[in-house]
Every structure is written in C-alpha cells, then in structure tokens.
Amino acid sequence: MKKKLTVGIVIFVAVLLLSSCMSLFTALTVEEPMNADSSMLVVELGNDGSYLVNNNYTGWAPIIKDSSGAIVPMQMINAISDAKTIYVAPNIAPGEYVMTAIRHVYTDYGLVTSSDYANYEPYVKTSYQVQQDFPLDKSVKVTVTPKKMVTLGYYDIAYEHNGGGFAAKDDRWKVLPSTVNITSEPNNKNILRVIKGSLNSTTWKLWNERNPELPL
C-alpha cells in the first residue's frame, strides 16, 4: 500500500510538472511586428523573487486595460534566467494603458465534468475555472507610442493556496485573499534589459529594435 501511494505521488507530481511545462513557453515565439510602427507592452510578475506557478490548475496574469476599457490579453513566458514571469502583448495600438489588478485563476474540481480539459486561460471564462482579481493599491498608467517596447514594471505577489495540490478540497488551488500582498515597482525596467539580452530569435530581434534599454 505504501509503495502504491509513493508511486501515485510521483505520477501526480510528474503530471503537474508536465502540465506546467505545457504553458511555460507560450510566448517564446511571438508574432512579428505587423508594420514599422508596431509596439509591444511588457510586464513582469513574481513570487518572492521567483517565477509564478502557472499551470492548468492555477495561474496568474496582469489585468491591463486599453483606452476603451477592454482587457488586453497577455502572453506568458516563464523560462528566462534573470527574470521572473514575463507577460507580453505584441502589436498593440498606440495609446494609454492602465494596469489595475492581478488575476489569479484556478480550477475548482467540483465544477469539472468528464468533457473538460483544464487549460491555463486567465482571460477566458470557463465553467470550471474561478477568477480572482486582486486590485493594485494604485493603478499604473503608461503611454505607448509607435515603434516602442514599453513596460509597466515589476510586481511581486505573496500568497498562499487553500491547501494546494495534496489537499482533499475541490477549491484546493484557490488563493486565500487574506494572504495576498502585492509589492509594486512600476518604474522597474529589468524586464526590458533581460529581453534585450536573452531573446535573440529573428522575430525577437525585430522587437528588440523597439526596446529602449541596454541588454542585461
């Protein structure tokens, strides 16, 4: 019995890691600039100076709105040294953007049916995922001009789950609101320097021509 339990735990951890890896590399390949004036918006999030956990059951994303109030979907990168979790929005229109909150999404196992397949989809409403939005103490605004890569800075999130993966609860991946603390660094340019020095594919070279920072 003990051996079976150990094997079961190993399989669970392996599946969890695999599902996490499936979402880690979402934005390593981004679309090319649509034209000479194309711009990109970037933000960096972390947990105690490390990557955020983003997988099929629990994940994070910034809530950034354009001038019309629409939420800008961000693509996620979780696999670059010298940076935490990176979110990018390529080919956005010039204008004002405001970051108002950080969203956590988690799968509630009590809502999952046999036809559901959990995915990391922080900007999509599903029947089995619950969205938790945690407002910033102060919203952060930036103005995006043509042919620029612009960042909203770095945000560190302290939090605790409602038991996590080994808890026998349907909402085990829920984040307990009383444990959430967000430290905002809107003027932090680290992520632009990391992107300039670490991402050098043909497409990223085109984007880095719009990056005003020196490489890290």
N, C-alpha and C positions, 0 to 999 in steps of 0.2 A: 504493500500500500504506500509506504514511504517512497519507494522507488518510482511508482507511478505518479505520485504527487510532484516529485522533483522533475520528472520528465515533462509533466504538464506545465510547470512553471517555466521551464526552459523554452518550451514551444510558445507559450504566451509571450514571453519577452522577445523571442525571435520575430514573432508576428508583429508585435508592437514596433520593434525597430524597423522591420521591413516596411510597414505602413507609413512610418515616419519618413523613411528614406524616399518613398514614392512621392512625397510632397516637398522634399528638401530642395530639389533642383528646378523648381517650377520656372524660375526666370533667368537661369543661366544663359538661355537663348531667348533674347527678346526680339521683337520686330524691329526692322531697320527704321531709321528716320524717314518719314514719308516725303519730306522735302527739305530744302536748305534751311528753313526757319523752324523745323521741328524741335520741340523741347521735351524735357523729362523731369518728373518730380520724384524725389527720393526721400525716404525717412528710415531711421534705424531704431529698432526696439531691442531691449534685452532684459534679462532677469539676473540680477546680482552680478552684472558684468559678463554674462554668458549668453548663449543662444536661448531663445524661447523654445518651448516644446510645441511643435506644430505637426500634428499627425491627423489621422482620420477621426479621432475621437475628441481631441482637444486642440484648440489653436487660437492664435491671436492675429489681429490686423488693425491698422490705424483707420480711424474714421476721418476722412478728408472730404470736404465739400467744395464744389466749384461755385462760381458766382450766381448760379441759378439755384443753388441749394442741393444739387444732386450729389450723391456719394460717388467718389472716384474709386473704382476697383483697382487695387494694387496687386502686383505680382510679387511673390516672395522668394528670397534667396536665403538659404541657411547654411551655406557651405564655403565661406570665405574667411581665411585667417585674418586677424587684426580687425575684425568687425563682428558685430552681433548679428541679429536677424535683420535683413535688409528688405525693404519694400519699394518697388519702383512702379511708375506709371509712365510708359513711353508715349510719345506723340500726343501730348495734351495741348490744348489750346492756350495761347497766352491769356493772362488774366489773373485775378485774385483767387487764392485758395486758402481755406481755413481748416486746420485740424482741431476738432472739437472733443474727441474721445478716443479711447482704445477699446476695441471689441474683443471679447472672448466668446468663442463658440464651442459647445460641447455636445456630444451625443448622449441623449437620455435613453438608456436601454429599454425603458418601459414604453417608449414610443416607436421602437424599431419593429418593423414587420419582416416577414421572410423574404419579401421582394426588395428590401432596402439594402443598399451598399454604401456604407459610410464613406464620405469624402471630405477633404478639407475645403470647405466652401464658405468662407466667412461673409461673403456678400450676397449669398443666395439663401432664401428662406426655404427650409425643408420641413417635413413632418416630424422628423426625428431629432433635429438639432435645435438647441436653445441658444439664443443670442443674449449675451450680457454686455451692455455698453457702460464703460466707466469713464465719466467726463473728466477732462483735464481741469486743473484748478483755474487755468486761464487758457482760452483758445489761442492758437498760434496762427498768424496770417503771413503769407508770403505773396509776392507778386512775381509771376512767371513772365519773362519777356521772351521774344522769339530767339531761337537757337541757343538756349541755355539749359544746363542741368542745374536744378535748384533743390536744396534740401530744407526740410522742416526741422532738422536736428536729430537729437538722440533722446530716448525716453526709456528709463529703467523701471521695470514693474516688479514689485514684490507681491507675492500672492501665495495662497495655499488652496489645494483642491479639497473637495469634500470626501477625502479618503483615498482618491486615486485608483490606480488600476487593480489593486488587490482587495478593495473594499466591496462588500456584498450589498451595493446600493445601485439603483438604476441611475441616479444622478451623481455617481462617484467622481465624474470629471468636472462637475460644477465648481467654479471658483467661489470661495466664501467671500462675499463683499467686504466683510469687516477686516479681512486680512490684506486687502488691496491698498498699495501705496505706490503712486507714480511720481518719479522724480524727473522733471522736465529740463532738458538742456537745448532749447530751440536754436541757440547760436553755435552749437557744436557742428563742425564741418568735417569730422573724422571720416564719415562715410564717403564723401566725395573724394578724399585723398586715397582711401582704400580702393575704391572703384577705379580710379585713375592708375593705380599701381598694380592691381591684381587682375582686372578683366581686360584681356587684350585680344579677343577674337576679332574678326573683321567687323562684325556689327558693333561690338563694344568700342572699337577704335573710332568708329563714326560718332558714337555717342560721346566719347571722351573728348572729342574736338569741341564739344559744348560745355565741358567740365572746367570751371574756372580755377580749380585747386591744383596744387602740385602733388605728384604721387607720393604716397607714404613709403 
